[in-house]
Amino acid sequence: MRRFLSVFLVIISTASFSQDLNYTKATLKKLTAKAFWGRGYTNNGMYKAADFISTEFKNLGLQPLNGKDYLQPFIMSVNTFPGKMLVKINGKKLTPGTDFIVNQASVGNKASANLVKEDSLTFVAASSRIVVSLQDKLTWSVSQKVADYTEIIVKKQDYLQSPPKQIDIEIENYFVEDFRANNVGGIINGTAKPDSVILITAHYDHLGGMGKETYFPGANDNASGVSFLLSLAKYYAQHPPEYSIAFICFGAEEAGILGSKYFTENPLIPLNNIRFMFNVDMVGTGENGATVVNATLHKKEFEWLNQINDAEKLLVKINPRGKAANSDHYFFTEKGVPAFFLYTQGGITAYHDVFDKAETLPLTVYENLFKLFVGFNKLLMN
C-alpha cells in the first residue's frame, strides 16, 4: 500500500512538470543544420556538435563532469569520404544519398568499367575492383576499416527494367587512424545525497557526410535524444534534485558504441555510485509507444514506469525488451550498472539516410516522455 501511495503522489506532482518545447525544437534544428554536417567525421561536424553541447551545459549551469571542462577525449579510427563522390551507371549521373551510397568501408577509386552480373542483386567489375549492389533502401553507416574494393549501393527498384551494365566512378576516401572524438558530460549536484547519481545519456554523433555536397542530418537518430536530454538538464538545473543527476552525450556510438565503452573503462564518476542509468536514442516519434531494453532485468523499475504511464496516460504502451547490445547503455550493463534504453516507435521510417530531417520529425510524445522521466526519477530518489 505504501509503495502505491508513493507512486500516486509522484503522479499527482508529475502533472505540474512542463518541458520547454521551444528550447527543445530549437536545439533539434541546430543539431541537424548543415553547419554541423551530420555530426560526423568530416567538416569538423562532431567537433562543432560537442562544442555546442558543452556551451549549453555551461549556460544551463551544469558542472563539468571531469572537474575541468565538459569534454572527455578518446582516439578512434574511421574511414571518411571528404572529397569527390561521382558515380555514373549506364551513362546516367547519380545523386549521392538519394540515388546511391558508397559502402562505408570502401576504398577510393577512379575507373570506367563494364559490369558483369554475379547474381540478381550483385554486379561486378573485377579488374577495377568495383561492386554494384542492389538494395531496397539506402542505409549508410560508419566503418573503422577500409576494404580493398569499392562498393556502390543503389536502389533495386531503379534497375529492375535496365540492370547496371557500365559504371564510371571517381570517389575519394581518407582513412583517419587517430581521429579525436569526445564524450560530453555535465552534472547537477544533489541537494541531499550528492554521491547517489541518476545518469541520463544520449549519443550526439551521427553519420556525417558523404562527399562535399551530401550530409545525413540525423534528426531522430539522435538529435532527438540529445535535445530531450538537454531539456531535462534545463529543468533539473532550475529544480535541483536530492540526488545528483549527470548528463552524458556520447561520441562515436554509430562507429560501434565506442564513446560509452571508453567511459566505462575510464569513468569520470564511480560506476557504483550510479543509482540508475537511462539512455535515450531515437525518441522523436511515439505513435506506437516506446520500447525499453533491459526491462526484463529490472522488473521493479519497469513496473514503476508502467504505473506512472498507466495513471497519466502518457504513452500508448511501453514494451518490455530483454538485454541487447544496441546502444550506449550496453557497456554500463556489462559493468553491473542498472540501466534502461528507451526508444519510441511509429511515425517516420527515415533511418540512417538523408531523409531523417528535423522538419519531418513529429515529436509525438516528447512532452509526455518528459513527464514520464521526471516522475520516474522521483521514484528512484524516494
C-alpha angles and dihedrals in degrees: 000000000000092000093051091047089053091051090048092053091048090051092050091052092043090068089070095056116102134183122224092237094179090058090047094050093046090052091049091051092048095050093050096046121121090247089068090051096212093312089269145117105299133060089022089282098150093043092053092049093049091049091050093051091046090053091049091051090051094047091049091053101250118151119236111264092223094044094244111055136342098258130094106189125207135170127238140159124244140172112232138186108209100151143037118007107177123154130167122180120189087351095304119120112229129214116236114243097012102047100024147354129205116235106260093236095050123128120228117268143177115195149123114219147153117250126227121205112244097173137335092287103030132069123179140198097193099184091052093041093235126146125189115198127191115216136169094236136023104236117169131198143170128269132201093199141049124234124213094243140051120243122196116195119203134176112274095218091060092062105039092104100031113030118208110271105159133029138190118190140173111178129162124204129180121198113211112201096183107034110167111224130173143213113215118215139174136166141207108211116231120248096220110013108024093167091062108081134196108199123207117186144177133167115245100191124092134174100292120206139329108212126331099303108036128072134166111234097201097204099161092025095076121316084087091061094046094048089048091050092050091050089054090047090053092050096048092045087060094041107036110206130217092252124051114258118208124195122201128181107196126213128217097022089138091055093058109303088286100153095055091044090054092049094053089051092046104027119190089200125036107268092219089060091065109104091187140343124216116191120192126197128163099003098151097103130041109160088130096037127246141292126225118207114212091027090130091053095053105036097163094054091044089053089054091053091053094046090056092042095048093049096045097035090226103149130022089239142331112227120209120228132179130236116316135170093221106115146008096296091070103083090044088055089050089054092053098258111143105240145168127200114203129191129168127233139214131034121071121023097207110129130162090346139102092264097070093104133159094236092059096047110106098202085207100171103017096120094041091047088053090055091047092054095047091048092048092050090053089056091049090053092048 
